[in-house]
Structures are given as structure tokens and as C-alpha cells.
Amino acid sequence: MTTTTVTVKLKGRSPGRLPNPISPMSQSSNTTVQSGQAIACSISDSFVSWMSQAKGAIALTTYQANKVALIAWNGQQVTLLMRQFPKPMGLAVGEQCLALATKEEVYIFANAPQLANSYLEGQPGCYDTLYLPRVVYFTGDLNTHDLLFGQDTLWLVNTRFSCLATLSNQFNFIPHWQPKFISQLVREDRCHLNGLALVNGQPKYVTALGETDVVGGWRANKATGGILIDVENNETLLRGLSMPHSSYWHQGYLWLLNSGRGELWRVNPQTLEHDVVCVLPGFLRGLTCVGTYALVGLCQIRERHIFGNLPVQERFGQLLCGVAIIDLQNGQTVGMLEFLAGCQELYAVQFLPGVFRPNILNAERAEIRQAFTAPGIDYWLRPSAEIKD
């Protein structure tokens, strides 16, 4: 498998800089980042080929590197843009919007396509999508894992309080459901609830790392204590999983990551029998399906107290961090983006359909105070737009 390596520029980029290209024609580049370490990655030619035909972009979060990454095909090459956020975790994709869980907040972003087109004054059309922060909810540190836009609300997996919750203008969160073995909602991470799958826009399946009701109780049996729960009936459907994450409903099946074993599972919802679609050299976290393909996040294992002694470490001598493209029909890896430095753990992996040249702004960017939108109005408040007396 032929690959191309690039070192990504992060901090210190001026507002007018292009995202770094990643293609066989691109050159490696270096810059000083806040932590003093650059992020380097490599991509296979087959990953480039898949991206060129996918008709969309990939968004991922890495709480370890404090970045949201947007990977796209701009018509000529794969591009990578990264923005700084405090401990970004769950990422939800809605209609022309995104939701992002960070350490103590949940941000709602809205796309402003007209402003995206004119983001760079000297290069119109450089971006086709611009996600602007519009609302922020101060939730406190809930260790929010998965986020999903449901039929009529945004659902969050509140891992600290072991429940499914929604956001509120009055409270930190509003709890709606908890596993029946959780006796009270306290900030004790009793079962490490993490993954959520919606069916028909409503919560249906969740994953947790243990069926326990004491503070941090899941840690004692982390390698084999994972479970899958039916939310509607509040019944445990599967036991004996290895740190499962990222449940996902697609084409009439439930897909999930048996993370501690490096496995992608397909679960029959009627019989609860499962197939191991593939095994990958990483602690798996982050899953989305695009037609007959899956995008799967792989992580290295930095922290040994929680993540040590897992079966995937025995299966593979070296674990990778990156995104694998998997053919769901045969389990084959058809493309790979691998982080070589500066990024070791991912959380969310999402697909942005119809997006080719994406941009996203955090609260630190001066441009969010220059961007004005209203129905029928899109305007940059820049020196070039000022009316002189």
C-alpha cells in the first residue's frame, strides 16, 4: 500500500492560510505548535482514491491533541484542517449544523456557505462550508461521550452521571434515561456509558463498559465486562464485550466497536448474533457508515492504568492511530489515514455529506466577530467593507 507523509501546520496560521494539502504532490512542512510538537500523518493512495469519490468530508475529534480535524477532497487533493478545542469528544452532524462536546461545554455550529465562499478575500471559493459557533451550553464536566441529533432534540451520553440527557437553558442537563442497574444519578461514572445508536430518530441502543452501580465499578473487569443495552426496554442484550464504543444503526443492523479487541461487529437485532467484520491494529473508537463502507477510528494506548492489559495489545505488537475505511461487504481495509506524531487517540469520526472544502472556527478566532448572518444577509465586517466618511 503506497502512502504519502505530511507534517501539518497548526498554531500560528494566519486567517488567510489554506489548509494543508495532503497528496502525492504535496511537500512536508513544519511549524511550532502550542505543545511544541507538530502533527504528522500519512495517507494511502487508496484513501485518496476513496475520498475523491466519496462526495463528502470526514470530521474527527481528538481529545488527546485537543483538535477537531476536517479531512476533505477539494477536487484536486485531500486537505486537512485542524482547530483547537478543549478536550473535544462527541460530534453530531445535523442539517447544515454540527454539535461538539468539549470538556465543559456543548457548542452548536451553523454553516454559513456564503461567508465560506468569501472567507479569504483574495481567494473566493476556497471554502464551501464554514461552521460558525452560534450557541454554547455550559454543562460542566459531564465527560460527555456520544452526541446525536435525534428526531426533535440533541441527545448526549452523560458519562459522569450514567444517563442519557438533553441540554437545557436552565440546568446543566436534563436526564431522560438511565440503565436500570444504576440506582441514583451521581457524578461517579458507575458504568462508563458511552455509545448511543438512534433508530427512527429515537435512542435505541447504548454501550457501557460495565454493568456496575458503584463509583468507577466498570474498571475492575474492563477487558470483558462491556455490555449492550436496549434503551426502549431497558434490558441488557449482550454481555462479555471488551470496552465497547460507537454503536451505530445502518441498513437494518447494529454496528459497534468491540474496542478492547480491535473488532468491528455487525449485530443482528432479531437474533443478537454478531459477525466480526474485521480486526484492526488499534483500540477502536469512532464509527460512521457511508453506503457500503465504514469509517473507523483507531487509537494507540497511552494510559496503562485504565487501558492496559487489553486483548488488542496481545493481538498486535504495535497499535496505530488513524482512520480506516472498511468495505462492509468483505471486511477489507480499502484506505488508511495514519497519524505518525502528535496525535495518539481519537474519539468521534463523522461524515459530512456534500462538503468538499470545509472550515470551522473556534471561539478564539477573530473572524467569528467579523461574520454577520441573518435571513437573506451574509456579511463580513472587515476594513475592506467599511464605508468611509
PyMOL commands that set and color helices and strands:
alter all, ss='L'
color gray80, all
select helices_A, chain A and resi 45-54+113-117+217-221+259-261+304-307+311-315+366-369+383-385
alter helices_A, ss='H'
color red, helices_A
select strands_A, chain A and resi 3-8+20-22+39-44+56-62+67-73+78-84+91-94+97-101+105-111+129-138+147-149+154-158+163-166+174-177+193-199+202-208+226-230+235-241+245-250+253-258+263-267+274-279+283-290+293-299+322-327+333-341+349-353+358-360+371-374+377-380
alter strands_A, ss='S'
color yellow, strands_A
deselect
rebuild
show_as cartoon
